[in-house]
């Protein structure tokens, strides 16, 4: 019995020791731990930076775009002309899209009755106050350049990507009591368009036209438009380095519907809007009067008045509007990186608060 027990114990010990027939330990052979392959992380998707600055065009960038002011240099060529339509007129025989109040001496686009129905709205309403590009054969008519538009594809407008300014937070008290205007927002002197004009763009070298076929010749006579207002200089002169001083503090009152703050003017490039703000500094360079809404006028909104319009005001504009809360209505355009409106008529600017 003792031998049997010893045999069982010996067998148990041998089994626990894991001795194999070859004299090696069965537990000494270990298998490697399986390490899975790392999870694949894809490269991040490229997101282009949002565009900033100038207007956006449906057809994208073009290399043969010229300013409306330079159209007279390209007679007989098919080009794309860019500018703001400041005035329109339907004579019953033609629709005129004018790029200057003195249309008789400046570039215009002409649309004849046979082509009016091709547009979604009457052309004289559709393009008024808009920044457009007109493509076609530049012809001379009565001493001024023009393009005859026969198809909607010949003319395009900027894409409006601006976001209207948010209303003031109801939980935040305004820094200044809202100004109560004595009359509604100013209406420009002209029926529907503000007489404004973008700054001149240097002429680009002649480029290959983007459309191969020339625009059909114009009918024998282009109907005439009624008399126009005097012409205005094409470019905004640069202000001097010195910044005029003023004791007025800039105000940001709550604004009525349809009026935007001068701080938000840059969101409305190419649009006719009413801008409100306080004129904190003015300057008369002898060639232009500047109404500045910030001491750092180079980077902020400015209203510009050329000499032809000075006598239309009861006092010199640089004195009349200094330290006044005003509303300026017109086409907002970019000049040297900052927004501005060119004031040609007293009806474009009103004093809201002394």
KEKE-3310 file (N, C-alpha, C; in steps of 0.2 Angstrom, whole numbers, plus 5000, padded with zeros to 4 digits):
npx = (5004:5010:5019:5011:5006:5017:5021:5010:5012:5025:5022:5014:5022:5031:5023:5019:5031:5034:5042:5049:5051:5063:5070:5068:5060:5043:5036:5045:5045:5039:5025:5025:5017:5003:5003:4992:4991:4993:4979:4974:4976:4969:4975:4971:4957:4959:4955:4951:4956:4944:4939:4943:4941:4939:4925:4915:4914:4902:4908:4921:4939:4946:4957:4956:4950:4944:4943:4928:4931:4942:4937:4937:4949:4949:4943:4935:4938:4935:4930:4930:4921:4922:4912:4901:4884:4877:4866:4851:4841:4826:4821:4811:4815:4827:4837:4847:4862:4871:4887:4891:4886:4886:4883:4884:4897:4904:4907:4894:4882:4871:4854:4843:4825:4822:4829:4825:4816:4823:4829:4828:4821:4816:4829:4833:4830:4835:4849:4852:4862:4871:4887:4894:4900:4903:4903:4909:4909:4918:4912:4912:4901:4894:4905:4908:4912:4904:4895:4885:4872:4866:4863:4859:4871:4881:4882:4886:4883:4890:4892:4882:4889:4888:4884:4870:4872:4871:4857:4857:4862:4849:4852:4862:4866:4866:4880:4877:4863:4851:4850:4837:4830:4825:4819:4815:4826:4838:4835:4842:4846:4845:4833:4833:4846:4861:4872:4887:4904:4916:4934:4947:4954:4969:4974:4974:4985:4981:4971:4968:4952:4938:4927:4924:4917:4913:4902:4886:4884:4879:4863:4858:4856:4858:4846:4844:4847:4840:4846:4861:4869:4883:4900:4911:4927:4937:4945:4950:4959:4974:4974:4984:4997:4996:4983:4968:4962:4949:4937:4926:4918:4917:4901:4890:4875:4859:4852:4840:4830:4837:4848:4865:4879:4894:4905:4902:4902:4911:4906:4897:4902:4900:4886:4872:4869:4864:4874:4878:4885:4897:4905:4921:4933:4938:4945:4951:4959:4960:4958:4949:4936:4937:4927:4929:4926:4933:4948:4959:4959:4964:4961:4947:4930:4925:4918:4917:4919:4920:4927:4917:4905:4905:4900:4886:4882:4877:4887:4905:4908:4918:4917:4903:4899:4907:4910:4897:4883:4879:4870:4875:4871:4874:4884:4894:4911:4928:4943:4960:4960:4950:4933:4922:4911:4906:4900:4889:4878:4869:4858:4862:4867:4863:4861:4859:4860:4866)
npy = (4994:5006:5007:5009:5022:5029:5028:5035:5048:5050:5050:5061:5071:5071:5075:5088:5094:5095:5088:5082:5069:5072:5078:5091:5106:5108:5119:5129:5133:5147:5155:5169:5184:5190:5205:5217:5225:5243:5254:5262:5279:5291:5304:5321:5329:5342:5358:5372:5389:5402:5413:5431:5448:5455:5455:5441:5431:5422:5416:5414:5418:5429:5434:5444:5455:5472:5489:5499:5512:5511:5506:5513:5512:5500:5498:5489:5476:5461:5461:5459:5469:5478:5485:5496:5498:5512:5519:5517:5516:5515:5517:5513:5509:5504:5498:5505:5503:5512:5517:5528:5544:5554:5549:5551:5552:5541:5524:5512:5499:5491:5486:5479:5478:5466:5457:5458:5449:5438:5439:5437:5447:5464:5471:5485:5485:5474:5475:5487:5497:5487:5478:5473:5462:5464:5456:5457:5464:5479:5494:5510:5523:5538:5545:5538:5523:5507:5492:5480:5470:5455:5442:5434:5428:5436:5445:5447:5446:5450:5438:5438:5436:5441:5443:5449:5461:5456:5458:5469:5463:5458:5458:5466:5482:5497:5507:5520:5530:5526:5534:5544:5546:5561:5560:5547:5534:5541:5545:5542:5555:5552:5542:5528:5523:5526:5539:5534:5530:5517:5516:5520:5507:5501:5500:5484:5474:5470:5456:5438:5436:5430:5425:5418:5423:5438:5451:5454:5467:5484:5491:5504:5516:5521:5523:5538:5544:5554:5570:5571:5571:5581:5575:5565:5564:5550:5543:5540:5552:5550:5551:5562:5559:5564:5563:5571:5578:5576:5579:5571:5556:5540:5533:5520:5517:5509:5503:5507:5496:5492:5501:5501:5499:5509:5502:5489:5491:5486:5473:5474:5477:5482:5484:5495:5504:5511:5519:5522:5533:5542:5556:5558:5565:5576:5580:5591:5590:5599:5593:5583:5580:5572:5562:5556:5541:5535:5538:5531:5532:5525:5512:5510:5514:5527:5543:5551:5566:5575:5590:5595:5593:5601:5614:5612:5610:5618:5623:5622:5605:5598:5606:5606:5593:5588:5580:5576:5565:5555:5548:5540:5536:5525:5517:5505:5503:5496:5504:5504:5494:5498:5502:5513:5527:5537:5553:5562:5570:5581:5574:5562:5561:5563:5572:5565:5567:5581)
npz = (5000:5004:4994:4983:4986:4986:4973:4966:4971:4966:4952:4951:4955:4944:4934:4938:4938:4924:4916:4901:4889:4883:4892:4894:4899:4898:4900:4896:4883:4876:4867:4855:4859:4850:4841:4835:4819:4818:4818:4803:4800:4790:4780:4784:4776:4764:4766:4758:4761:4766:4754:4754:4754:4738:4727:4723:4708:4697:4686:4689:4690:4678:4665:4656:4660:4660:4667:4666:4664:4656:4644:4632:4626:4619:4607:4594:4599:4608:4624:4642:4652:4667:4680:4690:4689:4688:4684:4675:4660:4651:4636:4628:4616:4618:4631:4643:4651:4662:4667:4672:4678:4669:4655:4642:4638:4642:4645:4641:4642:4631:4628:4617:4612:4607:4615:4628:4634:4637:4649:4667:4674:4671:4662:4666:4679:4685:4685:4690:4701:4704:4704:4689:4676:4659:4644:4627:4610:4609:4604:4596:4599:4595:4600:4612:4621:4619:4623:4615:4622:4619:4624:4639:4644:4642:4652:4669:4687:4703:4716:4730:4745:4757:4775:4783:4797:4814:4825:4839:4855:4866:4880:4883:4887:4877:4872:4869:4869:4857:4842:4837:4822:4813:4801:4789:4782:4771:4754:4739:4727:4714:4705:4707:4709:4716:4712:4710:4708:4705:4709:4698:4688:4683:4666:4658:4649:4632:4630:4625:4619:4628:4622:4606:4595:4587:4594:4586:4574:4578:4577:4565:4572:4588:4601:4610:4626:4640:4646:4656:4672:4678:4674:4685:4693:4691:4700:4717:4726:4736:4753:4764:4776:4789:4801:4803:4818:4830:4842:4844:4849:4843:4839:4841:4838:4840:4825:4812:4802:4786:4787:4789:4800:4800:4803:4797:4784:4774:4771:4761:4748:4732:4732:4734:4748:4764:4775:4792:4804:4814:4809:4812:4809:4796:4780:4768:4753:4743:4731:4734:4746:4762:4772:4787:4797:4806:4816:4810:4796:4784:4785:4787:4784:4773:4767:4752:4743:4728:4720:4710:4717:4728:4729:4729:4742:4757:4765:4767:4764:4773:4784:4787:4790:4800:4816:4816:4817:4804:4789:4775:4758:4745:4733:4739:4738:4735:4740:4739:4749:4758:4763:4754:4750:4736:4736:4727:4727:4737:4742:4745:4758:4775:4790:4805:4818:4828)
capx = (5000:5014:5022:5006:5005:5023:5021:5006:5016:5030:5019:5011:5028:5034:5018:5019:5038:5033:5048:5047:5055:5069:5073:5067:5054:5037:5034:5050:5044:5033:5024:5025:5010:5001:5002:4988:4993:4990:4974:4976:4973:4969:4977:4966:4955:4961:4949:4954:4955:4939:4941:4942:4943:4935:4919:4915:4910:4900:4912:4927:4944:4947:4963:4956:4945:4946:4938:4924:4934:4947:4934:4938:4956:4949:4938:4935:4940:4930:4933:4926:4922:4919:4910:4895:4879:4874:4860:4848:4836:4822:4818:4806:4818:4833:4838:4854:4865:4876:4892:4893:4880:4887:4883:4885:4904:4907:4905:4887:4879:4864:4850:4838:4819:4821:4832:4823:4812:4828:4832:4823:4818:4818:4836:4834:4829:4839:4856:4853:4866:4875:4893:4893:4905:4899:4908:4906:4913:4918:4911:4911:4895:4894:4911:4909:4912:4898:4894:4878:4871:4861:4862:4861:4877:4886:4883:4885:4883:4894:4888:4881:4890:4888:4879:4868:4874:4867:4854:4860:4860:4844:4854:4867:4864:4870:4884:4874:4856:4849:4848:4830:4831:4819:4816:4817:4833:4839:4834:4847:4843:4842:4827:4834:4853:4866:4877:4893:4908:4922:4940:4949:4958:4974:4972:4977:4987:4976:4971:4964:4945:4936:4922:4928:4914:4911:4895:4884:4885:4874:4858:4861:4856:4856:4842:4847:4845:4839:4852:4864:4872:4890:4904:4915:4933:4937:4949:4950:4966:4976:4975:4991:4999:4993:4976:4965:4960:4943:4935:4920:4919:4913:4895:4887:4868:4855:4850:4834:4830:4839:4853:4871:4884:4900:4910:4900:4902:4915:4902:4892:4905:4896:4879:4870:4866:4864:4879:4877:4891:4899:4911:4926:4938:4937:4951:4950:4965:4960:4956:4943:4935:4936:4923:4932:4922:4938:4955:4964:4955:4966:4958:4940:4925:4926:4914:4922:4916:4924:4925:4911:4899:4906:4895:4879:4881:4876:4893:4910:4907:4922:4914:4896:4898:4912:4907:4889:4880:4876:4869:4877:4868:4878:4888:4900:4916:4934:4948:4966:4958:4945:4927:4921:4905:4907:4894:4889:4873:4867:4853:4865:4870:4859:4863:4854:4861:4871)
capy = (5000:5012:5008:5012:5029:5033:5028:5040:5054:5051:5052:5068:5076:5071:5078:5095:5097:5096:5085:5078:5063:5074:5082:5099:5108:5109:5126:5134:5135:5152:5158:5176:5188:5193:5212:5218:5231:5249:5257:5267:5285:5294:5311:5326:5332:5349:5363:5379:5395:5405:5419:5437:5454:5457:5452:5434:5431:5416:5412:5414:5423:5430:5438:5449:5460:5479:5494:5502:5518:5510:5503:5517:5510:5493:5498:5483:5470:5458:5461:5459:5476:5478:5491:5497:5501:5518:5522:5514:5520:5511:5522:5510:5507:5501:5498:5508:5502:5517:5516:5535:5548:5557:5543:5552:5552:5536:5517:5509:5493:5493:5480:5480:5475:5459:5453:5460:5444:5433:5440:5435:5453:5469:5473:5491:5484:5468:5477:5494:5497:5481:5477:5468:5461:5464:5453:5458:5468:5486:5498:5517:5526:5545:5547:5534:5516:5503:5485:5478:5464:5451:5436:5435:5425:5441:5450:5443:5450:5447:5434:5441:5432:5445:5441:5455:5462:5453:5463:5470:5458:5462:5458:5471:5489:5500:5512:5526:5530:5525:5540:5544:5551:5565:5558:5540:5534:5545:5542:5546:5560:5549:5538:5521:5522:5531:5541:5533:5527:5514:5519:5518:5501:5502:5496:5478:5473:5467:5448:5434:5437:5424:5422:5419:5427:5445:5453:5457:5475:5488:5494:5510:5521:5519:5528:5543:5545:5561:5574:5568:5575:5582:5570:5565:5561:5543:5539:5544:5553:5547:5556:5563:5554:5566:5562:5577:5576:5578:5577:5567:5549:5536:5530:5514:5517:5504:5505:5504:5492:5495:5505:5497:5503:5510:5496:5484:5493:5481:5467:5476:5479:5481:5485:5502:5503:5517:5518:5527:5533:5549:5559:5560:5569:5578:5583:5594:5590:5603:5589:5579:5581:5565:5562:5550:5538:5533:5541:5527:5532:5521:5505:5511:5517:5534:5546:5555:5571:5578:5597:5596:5593:5605:5620:5609:5610:5625:5625:5617:5598:5597:5609:5604:5586:5586:5578:5574:5558:5555:5543:5541:5531:5525:5511:5504:5500:5495:5508:5503:5490:5500:5503:5520:5529:5543:5557:5566:5574:5582:5570:5555:5561:5567:5573:5562:5570:5586)
capz = (5000:5004:4988:4978:4987:4983:4965:4964:4973:4961:4946:4952:4955:4938:4930:4940:4935:4917:4913:4895:4888:4881:4898:4894:4903:4894:4901:4894:4877:4876:4860:4855:4859:4844:4841:4829:4815:4820:4814:4798:4801:4784:4780:4784:4770:4763:4766:4756:4765:4763:4750:4757:4750:4733:4725:4720:4701:4695:4681:4692:4689:4671:4664:4651:4662:4661:4670:4662:4662:4650:4638:4625:4623:4616:4601:4590:4603:4612:4631:4648:4655:4674:4683:4694:4685:4693:4682:4669:4657:4646:4631:4624:4610:4620:4638:4643:4658:4662:4672:4675:4677:4662:4651:4635:4637:4646:4643:4643:4639:4627:4626:4612:4614:4605:4620:4635:4637:4639:4656:4672:4676:4666:4663:4669:4686:4687:4685:4693:4707:4704:4701:4684:4670:4652:4639:4620:4606:4611:4598:4597:4596:4596:4604:4618:4620:4622:4621:4614:4625:4615:4627:4646:4646:4641:4658:4675:4693:4708:4720:4736:4751:4764:4780:4787:4804:4819:4829:4845:4860:4871:4887:4883:4886:4872:4875:4868:4867:4850:4839:4834:4816:4812:4795:4787:4779:4765:4748:4734:4723:4708:4706:4711:4709:4719:4707:4712:4703:4707:4708:4692:4688:4678:4660:4658:4642:4628:4631:4621:4621:4631:4617:4600:4590:4589:4594:4579:4573:4581:4572:4562:4577:4595:4604:4614:4633:4642:4648:4662:4677:4676:4676:4691:4693:4691:4705:4724:4728:4742:4759:4767:4782:4795:4803:4807:4825:4832:4849:4844:4850:4838:4842:4838:4840:4837:4818:4810:4796:4780:4788:4791:4803:4796:4804:4793:4777:4770:4770:4756:4742:4726:4734:4736:4755:4768:4780:4797:4808:4816:4806:4818:4806:4789:4777:4761:4750:4737:4725:4736:4753:4765:4778:4790:4802:4811:4815:4806:4790:4779:4785:4788:4779:4771:4762:4747:4739:4724:4719:4707:4721:4734:4729:4730:4749:4760:4768:4765:4767:4778:4791:4788:4793:4806:4822:4816:4816:4797:4785:4768:4754:4739:4731:4743:4734:4739:4737:4743:4755:4763:4759:4753:4746:4733:4737:4721:4728:4744:4744:4747:4765:4779:4797:4809:4825:4828)
cpx = (5004:5017:5018:5006:5011:5023:5016:5009:5021:5028:5017:5017:5031:5029:5018:5026:5038:5039:5046:5052:5062:5073:5073:5060:5049:5035:5039:5049:5038:5032:5023:5018:5009:4999:4998:4992:4990:4984:4976:4972:4974:4972:4971:4964:4957:4955:4952:4952:4949:4942:4939:4943:4937:4929:4920:4911:4908:4905:4919:4932:4945:4953:4962:4950:4948:4941:4934:4927:4940:4944:4936:4945:4955:4944:4940:4938:4935:4933:4928:4927:4918:4917:4903:4890:4875:4868:4857:4842:4833:4819:4812:4809:4825:4833:4846:4856:4871:4880:4895:4887:4880:4888:4885:4893:4908:4904:4898:4886:4872:4861:4844:4831:4819:4824:4830:4820:4817:4831:4826:4818:4820:4825:4837:4833:4834:4846:4858:4857:4870:4882:4893:4900:4901:4905:4905:4911:4912:4917:4910:4905:4894:4899:4912:4908:4905:4898:4887:4877:4865:4859:4863:4868:4883:4887:4882:4886:4887:4889:4888:4883:4890:4883:4877:4870:4869:4863:4857:4857:4855:4847:4860:4865:4869:4874:4882:4867:4855:4847:4841:4830:4824:4816:4818:4823:4833:4838:4838:4843:4841:4837:4828:4841:4856:4871:4884:4898:4914:4928:4943:4954:4963:4973:4976:4979:4981:4977:4967:4957:4943:4930:4925:4924:4912:4904:4892:4884:4879:4869:4861:4861:4854:4852:4845:4844:4844:4846:4854:4867:4880:4894:4908:4921:4933:4940:4949:4957:4967:4976:4982:4991:4996:4986:4973:4962:4953:4941:4929:4922:4914:4907:4893:4880:4865:4852:4844:4835:4832:4845:4859:4876:4891:4905:4909:4900:4905:4911:4897:4896:4901:4889:4878:4866:4867:4868:4878:4883:4892:4905:4916:4932:4936:4944:4949:4957:4966:4958:4950:4942:4933:4932:4925:4928:4927:4945:4960:4960:4957:4963:4951:4936:4926:4921:4918:4917:4921:4922:4919:4905:4899:4901:4888:4877:4881:4882:4898:4909:4911:4920:4907:4895:4902:4908:4899:4888:4877:4874:4871:4874:4872:4881:4894:4905:4923:4939:4954:4964:4953:4939:4926:4914:4907:4900:4894:4883:4871:4862:4855:4867:4865:4862:4857:4854:4867:4876)
cpy = (5006:5013:5011:5019:5032:5033:5034:5047:5056:5053:5059:5073:5077:5076:5086:5098:5098:5093:5081:5073:5066:5078:5089:5100:5110:5116:5131:5136:5140:5154:5165:5179:5191:5201:5214:5224:5237:5251:5262:5273:5289:5301:5316:5329:5339:5353:5370:5384:5399:5412:5426:5443:5456:5453:5445:5434:5423:5412:5412:5419:5423:5435:5443:5454:5467:5483:5497:5509:5517:5507:5506:5515:5503:5493:5492:5477:5468:5457:5460:5465:5476:5484:5491:5500:5506:5521:5518:5518:5516:5517:5520:5507:5503:5502:5500:5506:5506:5516:5523:5539:5552:5552:5544:5552:5546:5529:5515:5503:5494:5486:5482:5476:5468:5454:5454:5453:5438:5434:5439:5441:5458:5471:5480:5491:5479:5470:5483:5493:5491:5481:5471:5468:5460:5461:5455:5463:5476:5490:5506:5520:5534:5547:5543:5527:5512:5496:5483:5471:5460:5445:5437:5433:5431:5446:5446:5448:5447:5443:5437:5436:5435:5443:5448:5456:5459:5459:5463:5465:5461:5462:5463:5478:5493:5506:5519:5526:5530:5532:5540:5549:5555:5564:5551:5540:5538:5541:5546:5550:5557:5544:5532:5520:5528:5533:5540:5530:5524:5517:5516:5512:5502:5497:5490:5477:5469:5459:5445:5434:5430:5421:5424:5423:5434:5446:5456:5464:5478:5490:5501:5516:5519:5524:5532:5543:5552:5564:5570:5573:5576:5576:5571:5562:5554:5540:5544:5545:5551:5553:5557:5559:5557:5565:5568:5574:5579:5575:5572:5560:5545:5533:5524:5513:5511:5507:5503:5500:5495:5500:5500:5502:5504:5505:5490:5485:5488:5475:5468:5479:5477:5482:5493:5501:5510:5515:5523:5527:5541:5551:5562:5564:5570:5581:5585:5595:5595:5599:5584:5581:5574:5566:5555:5548:5535:5536:5538:5526:5527:5514:5505:5514:5525:5537:5551:5560:5575:5585:5599:5597:5598:5611:5618:5609:5617:5628:5620:5610:5596:5600:5607:5598:5584:5585:5577:5567:5558:5548:5544:5535:5531:5518:5510:5500:5500:5500:5507:5499:5492:5502:5511:5521:5536:5547:5562:5571:5575:5577:5563:5555:5566:5567:5570:5565:5575:5584)
cpz = (5000:4997:4982:4979:4985:4976:4963:4965:4967:4954:4946:4952:4948:4933:4932:4938:4928:4913:4907:4894:4886:4886:4898:4897:4898:4894:4899:4887:4877:4869:4861:4856:4853:4845:4835:4825:4818:4815:4809:4799:4794:4785:4780:4777:4770:4762:4764:4760:4762:4759:4754:4753:4745:4732:4722:4713:4700:4691:4683:4689:4681:4671:4659:4653:4663:4664:4665:4660:4657:4644:4631:4622:4619:4611:4597:4593:4607:4619:4636:4652:4662:4677:4687:4689:4690:4691:4676:4666:4651:4642:4627:4618:4612:4628:4639:4651:4658:4668:4674:4674:4671:4657:4644:4633:4640:4643:4646:4640:4637:4626:4623:4614:4613:4610:4627:4638:4639:4646:4661:4674:4671:4667:4667:4677:4689:4688:4689:4700:4709:4701:4696:4680:4664:4647:4632:4616:4608:4605:4601:4594:4599:4601:4610:4617:4623:4620:4620:4617:4622:4619:4635:4648:4645:4647:4664:4681:4698:4713:4727:4742:4757:4768:4783:4794:4808:4822:4836:4851:4865:4878:4888:4882:4881:4875:4874:4867:4860:4847:4835:4828:4815:4805:4793:4783:4772:4759:4743:4730:4716:4710:4710:4712:4712:4714:4710:4707:4706:4705:4701:4692:4682:4672:4660:4650:4638:4628:4626:4623:4623:4626:4610:4594:4592:4590:4588:4580:4576:4576:4570:4567:4583:4598:4609:4621:4635:4645:4655:4666:4675:4678:4682:4690:4694:4697:4712:4725:4735:4747:4761:4773:4788:4796:4806:4814:4826:4839:4850:4845:4845:4842:4838:4840:4837:4830:4816:4804:4790:4781:4791:4795:4799:4797:4799:4786:4772:4768:4764:4750:4736:4726:4736:4743:4758:4774:4785:4801:4809:4812:4811:4815:4799:4786:4769:4758:4744:4731:4727:4744:4756:4771:4782:4796:4807:4810:4810:4799:4784:4779:4787:4783:4779:4766:4758:4743:4735:4722:4715:4711:4727:4734:4730:4738:4752:4763:4766:4768:4773:4785:4792:4792:4799:4812:4822:4814:4809:4794:4778:4764:4747:4738:4735:4738:4738:4736:4742:4750:4760:4759:4759:4749:4743:4733:4731:4722:4735:4747:4747:4755:4769:4786:4801:4816:4825:4833)
residu = (UNK:UNK:UNK:UNK:UNK:UNK:UNK:UNK:UNK:UNK:UNK:UNK:UNK:UNK:UNK:UNK:UNK:UNK:UNK:UNK:UNK:UNK:UNK:UNK:UNK:UNK:UNK:UNK:UNK:UNK:UNK:UNK:UNK:UNK:UNK:UNK:UNK:UNK:UNK:UNK:UNK:UNK:UNK:UNK:UNK:UNK:UNK:UNK:UNK:UNK:UNK:UNK:UNK:UNK:UNK:UNK:UNK:UNK:UNK:UNK:UNK:UNK:UNK:UNK:UNK:UNK:UNK:UNK:UNK:UNK:UNK:UNK:UNK:UNK:UNK:UNK:UNK:UNK:UNK:UNK:UNK:UNK:UNK:UNK:UNK:UNK:UNK:UNK:UNK:UNK:UNK:UNK:UNK:UNK:UNK:UNK:UNK:UNK:UNK:UNK:UNK:UNK:UNK:UNK:UNK:UNK:UNK:UNK:UNK:UNK:UNK:UNK:UNK:UNK:UNK:UNK:UNK:UNK:UNK:UNK:UNK:UNK:UNK:UNK:UNK:UNK:UNK:UNK:UNK:UNK:UNK:UNK:UNK:UNK:UNK:UNK:UNK:UNK:UNK:UNK:UNK:UNK:UNK:UNK:UNK:UNK:UNK:UNK:UNK:UNK:UNK:UNK:UNK:UNK:UNK:UNK:UNK:UNK:UNK:UNK:UNK:UNK:UNK:UNK:UNK:UNK:UNK:UNK:UNK:UNK:UNK:UNK:UNK:UNK:UNK:UNK:UNK:UNK:UNK:UNK:UNK:UNK:UNK:UNK:UNK:UNK:UNK:UNK:UNK:UNK:UNK:UNK:UNK:UNK:UNK:UNK:UNK:UNK:UNK:UNK:UNK:UNK:UNK:UNK:UNK:UNK:UNK:UNK:UNK:UNK:UNK:UNK:UNK:UNK:UNK:UNK:UNK:UNK:UNK:UNK:UNK:UNK:UNK:UNK:UNK:UNK:UNK:UNK:UNK:UNK:UNK:UNK:UNK:UNK:UNK:UNK:UNK:UNK:UNK:UNK:UNK:UNK:UNK:UNK:UNK:UNK:UNK:UNK:UNK:UNK:UNK:UNK:UNK:UNK:UNK:UNK:UNK:UNK:UNK:UNK:UNK:UNK:UNK:UNK:UNK:UNK:UNK:UNK:UNK:UNK:UNK:UNK:UNK:UNK:UNK:UNK:UNK:UNK:UNK:UNK:UNK:UNK:UNK:UNK:UNK:UNK:UNK:UNK:UNK:UNK:UNK:UNK:UNK:UNK:UNK:UNK:UNK:UNK:UNK:UNK:UNK:UNK:UNK:UNK:UNK:UNK:UNK:UNK:UNK:UNK:UNK:UNK:UNK:UNK:UNK:UNK:UNK:UNK:UNK:UNK:UNK:UNK:UNK:UNK:UNK:UNK:UNK:UNK:UNK:UNK:UNK:UNK:UNK:UNK:UNK:UNK:UNK:UNK:UNK:UNK:UNK:UNK:UNK:UNK:UNK:UNK:UNK:UNK:UNK:UNK:UNK:UNK:UNK:UNK)
# end
